[in-house]
Amino acid sequence: MIKITTKDVEELAVNVVKKSIVKSGFLSQYINENDKEQFWDGFVYIYNNRRKRKEDFEGRVSVQVKGTLKTNLSKDEISYSVDIVDLKGFLKDGGTILFVVYINEEENKEKIYYTALSPVKLTTLIEKYKSQGSKSIKLKTFPDEPERKSTIFYQFFNECKKQSSFKSADMLSVEDMNEI
């Protein structure tokens, strides 16, 4: 078997995510391969109609795609370490959906995991773990159903728009809210 390089793994991961997004009804992907951008690999555009014309455009969500070789693709949830500096970059853009693709090279199979990193979630993670260099984040299986994929992006986009207006405000803990 030919050993694939890290670059090959990343390219495979991006292609798996692109293919999955293309199969959804209301989303279009603009994700670059061999991307050299600081924090993102591209964007997913959201439309309110399957025609995907300019007048149907609702907005876009930035995405980051990571790939890794794994033999076990049976988990429904995984953890992935993300640098705090990357979380800060994601926050500056108003949120990001992070994809991690597990690739089983021997069986020629892949599994996509994701987490939606909204401004509030990012702010909380950054504040809580700012003294550390990285944070392990939980991701869950990205669905196969086109409607669920579209819903994830649409809801995330709307949440990020709402949260961006107060992303720099101090976040209250549960204890703080109980004292109010």
Disulfide bonds with the S-S distance in Angstrom:
none
